[in-house]
Amino acid sequence: MKNRVVISGIGVVSPYGVGIDTFWQNISTGRTAAKLITGFDVTDYPVRFAAEITPDQFNPREYIENKKSIKTMSKATQFSVVATQAALQDARLDKENLNKERFGVTLGVGGVGAVDTQIFSEMILAAYSPEIQENMVDRENIGQIARLAMKQINPIMPLQILPNMSAAHIAILQQAQGSSYSIATACTSSSQAIGEAMRQIQRGENDVVITGGTDSMINPIGLMGFNMLGVLSRNNENYLKASRPFDSLRDGFMLGEGAAILTLEELQHCLKRKGQIYCEVIGYASSSDAFRLTDEPPDGYGSSRAMSLVLEDANLSPEHVDYINAHGTSTVMNDKTETIAIKKVFGDYAYKIPISSTKSMIGHWAAACGAVELITSVLALKHQLIPPTINYEKPDPECDLDYVPNRARPKKITHLLSNSFGFGGQNACLVIKKF
Amino acid sequence: MPEWPENKIFENIKSILSDALEVEPEIVTPGSLVIDELGAESIDILDISFRIEKTFNLDLSNQSFSIDSKDIPKGKKASEIFTVQMIVDFVKSKLEEAKASA
């Protein structure tokens, strides 16, 4: 008999600011978090907007008690540490009601996303400093450049880059001495992290797991990379409406950033301590397209199989699903293929399910998108209100389902499915249920 | 090569320690224990060495201030005798070496 798993706390650092209340207030009223990027000079960039977290919205020194630890944290790690504090506070979980050896961390993390602007600029500047230029014998010799740059870079820098550092900081600060995992499967990372956290509790390995994800790709390298792959919207003139999933004028996604953290808890553990229960996590499934790095198979066989498997895992028939929080990136390919995959799994019923993409408002948080979208789903369930897909103006004949255009919709929701797909072809789906 | 009077060395190290360890400058005295009182861990020692290299224009080439085990009194741990003054003395000796070889 598997243990049952509930969500007992949520926390978010988002481009609306810190906290769940401001997040839901904006999401449920269809307000975009799009901004012109101010964190670095974007003058020459083809893309100059994103759902950025600005310094006036988030100052780590305001939230992180151990000030000394901040210097070893990338921006993504700072977000995750603060979102974790909020989630634990929300769940009212502390040292008193936790067995720290059965208290784990499983996070979805980015790759280069862990490297923020400052670290990269320091490395580049170091490589071009007079000391290095003078001593450099061979410009092609990367080993030599690294050896010389080493003297210019603070030795704490490598610790900011390691992908497991967010989970490590969280474990240290919260004394979570159970298992710790970091999952890096691009935009599927945090959905898989939540799914794997659920499995750990089902199997009885942990009582409570801090899970979710964090990423911060709004930096020169991240923006350059996504832009070079041709996946970002370049609608600078009308950036407030650039992210428009399922709309026929969509031309790519808007980058977003942040951390979304949930506490997953074994049901009896939560009941015993009289903790709050947002909902139950009843299904998780994952699959791989094994097709191409950045293309999805046109018939969506990988993503549809993940959706079929998650229904099986949750022991639900398609008609039980009351809302789908789509991956819905606002790229031409994703939204079309996701629509095909949903139809493949849900048949005629696909036309009756409200589907929305909150990326229309908060952008694409890369490794953290699945987690923030699950939190959105948790709140939709709590408030019995489906957040909209904003900027939906001109229907695309190839995307012909109900995308809850522009306005939130009240609805009786019991079961809810969240999709995440990533570069590399990984697919993950989660199902939550009203408790 | 600039001259470094001892009080200047101490003042600079005080601000390095205060920045690296996020402690109030007032609590950094020559007698403060770097690990036990000011809260340094391994990574901070690397950070402090790096800041010392930059501030005093020294090349420590990965040789950090360390305490020889034979200098640790019986029954004591290194963290119980590692003071700010030891860093000051270390920097002073490195500055003198650099001056001699210049």
Boltz contact constraints between the chains, C-beta under 6 A:
constraints:
  - contact:
      token1: [A, 67]
      token2: [B, 22]
      max_distance: 6.0
  - contact:
      token1: [A, 68]
      token2: [B, 21]
      max_distance: 6.0
  - contact:
      token1: [A, 68]
      token2: [B, 22]
      max_distance: 6.0
  - contact:
      token1: [A, 154]
      token2: [B, 50]
      max_distance: 6.0
  - contact:
      token1: [A, 155]
      token2: [B, 46]
      max_distance: 6.0
  - contact:
      token1: [A, 155]
      token2: [B, 50]
      max_distance: 6.0
  - contact:
      token1: [A, 156]
      token2: [B, 43]
      max_distance: 6.0
  - contact:
      token1: [A, 156]
      token2: [B, 47]
      max_distance: 6.0
